[in-house]
Amino acid sequence: MEIISGTTEFHIDNKTAVAIGKFDGIHLGHKKLLDQILLQKKDGLKSVIFTFDPSPEEFFTGKEIPQLFTRIEKREAFEEMGIDILLEFPLTAATAATDPEDFVRRILVGQLGADFIAAGTDVSFGDKGRGDQHLLRSLSKELGYELALIDKVRIDGEEVSSTRVRNRVADGDMPMVKRLLGYNYSVSGTVQHGRHIGHTIGVPTVNIIPPSNKLLPPYGVYSSKVYIDDKVFDGMTNIGRKPTISEKEQVGVETYIYDFDSDAYGKFIKVELLKFVRPEMKFDSIDALKAQIKSDLVSARES
């Protein structure tokens, strides 16, 4: 997958199928949108995702917004789907003020070569968000592109949205998060050395430190699946600061992997969170912590 990032000076010679969106989370609604452009590959069009960097929420509020997907996770997901080109369009005061019609003519059609455009019915772009589905439709015949407008997907009568997914992650309702995304919520990263407390109590773990902008569920213990070197293992994951060890611990994702005895240090892994087991707790002693972990290992594997 080709990645275009940090520049407005780009040009694609091929005819393309372009999906426009923020794509924070890549939920079922996004998947419906992406399926549209992937279908066009059979007609020789390159599949292109047009998204923004930083996200519009971060740009307009000036605050770091916890993300369902980090940049690395998002890139990997798009590549696995078969996307040809990912455009992370730089959002600045100047680009945010682009006239909506100029955005369609110059950027989507002129620079990206859009022959097919897919967008949600609530799409907005250009100066003050004035660009919408009606503008895309009104220009389609003149500029010669086909337009696919995608309605919101609903589950249990409610729209599937990134906000809804965020709320369920914040609740620790991982089964519902899976329903909204279409797959398990995950945290990825490179395995780092920790304090090796797990080894000393007979429960060795692998540790990853998520970026500060990664949205995490409530601190506690979760049943999980772990992907290492194209293999999948069952796991039990603790998210939090390990208060029994120290009140100053960095927030981490620490996983015991069942039936795994290899060295994982330095490897990039993905940890899928399946079900909440219990909240994070502070124990009076390491022995009490050890006893609880032994109980957790049984509970997590049975959940």
Protein Blocks (a to p, Z undefined) as FASTA:
>chain_A
ZZdehiabdcdfbdcdddddfkiojaaklmmmmmmmmmmmmnopacddddddddfklmmn
opacddfbdfklmmmmmmmnopabdcdddddfklmmpcfklmmmmmmmmmnopabdcddf
kbcedjhhlacfklmmmmmmmnopacdddddddeehiacdfklmmmmmmnopaklmmmmn
opacdddddddddehlmmmnopacddddddfklccddeddddddddeehiacdddddedj
hlmlomkbccddddddehiabdfehiacddddfbdfbdcdddfbfklmmmmmmmmmmmmm
mZZ
